[in-house]
Amino acid sequence: MAKVRRLAATGNLFIDFRFGGKRCREYTALPDNPANLKKLEKLACQIEADMKAGVFDYAKYFPGSKLAAQFATKTASPIAAALSSGSFARQIPAVAVGVSVEAPTLPTFNAFADTWVTENEVAWRRSHRRTVKDILNGHLRPVFGEKGVGEITKADILAFRSQLAKVRGRKAETLSAKRINAVMAPLRQILNEAADRHEFTTAFRNIKPLKVPRSDITPFSLDEVQQILSAVRADFHDYYTVRFFTGMRTGEIDGLKWKYIDLERRLILVRETIVDGEEDTTKTDGSQRDIQMNEAVYQALLRQEKATRKLSPFVFCNREGKPLDHVNVTKRVWYPLLRHLGLTLRRPYQTRHTAATLWLGSGENPQWIARQMGHSSTEMLFKVYARFVPNLTRQDGSAFERLLLQSGTVAAPPVPDPPPTPATPTPPAAPIPVAATPEYAKEPS
């Protein structure tokens, strides 16, 4: 059904209808007021009537439209005859005469992307701003930059994603599904916002993100942790002690400052982080948390206080008092240490997973663990670490099994007879020792 709508960007009216299996929008220069609305509603009714009668001619109603040429072949021969005689023009209500129909000038992808970034970057962390701009400049602008946001089709998007899947990645032959989704995310957000503002159907409709394979975590056992702490360089012993037993992220521990260490109450206040060498806020608001120090962490921080408190505002720093470069530490300390110990190479982030699994294995309250990790609920905890949760509460079906047995619903399984005990041979009787006859009992010779 043909409808009259208002374009939010300009405040002008346009007609929205479907013809030939396609959604059509014809924009006018008429501002939204009662008189113009009445005129266009009457025109919309005439369009609807002509389409039902099979005599609608697109070019006659909208001669300046780009869609007129596409629908030219749909004009029936009787209509063509009516057009040539001029009779069809008289069928169009007079209200349509003088209506200035114009296609809105939609911005290019580059122009709208600039607007989108300007409006949203105030709410982004510095690292996210850098990530978005890298994706725009490295992937999106070269492909879509000069196209109008309303001209980008679903086929264009799918072709672009297909090409991304062939791009060589840093550590693999091609980009991972996770990375491809990360590149597509700004494109999706920009086109959806443009469609909402300029009132066209987004080309991203029904395009779902690629499925990302679930990756297993590989935490260290307590024995492996002890091996690492026994063999690591002395100047990194306390650093890895804190990493293994607090679950802090790399950026959180590298950005940890002395002003956030409360030795009296034995708390580590996670408030800042370091990303790409720059100080920033934590990953999320939920990441701001207070971590309780266990004795190992407390002693490690007491030792570290003597080493760096007067040298730097950062708890763990280099000789110049600057925060650690995690890439350098990983390459020069972490991986060589694992190779030396013959342990499977794992990213330093596995120290965070190790803390969670050790807490779970020791029977700590899952809600307490979630707070220490900076999770908003225990859902993430059980989703990621389900196979490391011990049956401390015997929530494995055994409780229901006992209920059935106690109620008599099922009979107890028969207890097998113990295997016969082999007969033990009777040892020979030991000879009775003969006591020596004392001198005074001997008979005289």
Disulfide bonds with the S-S distance in Angstrom:
none
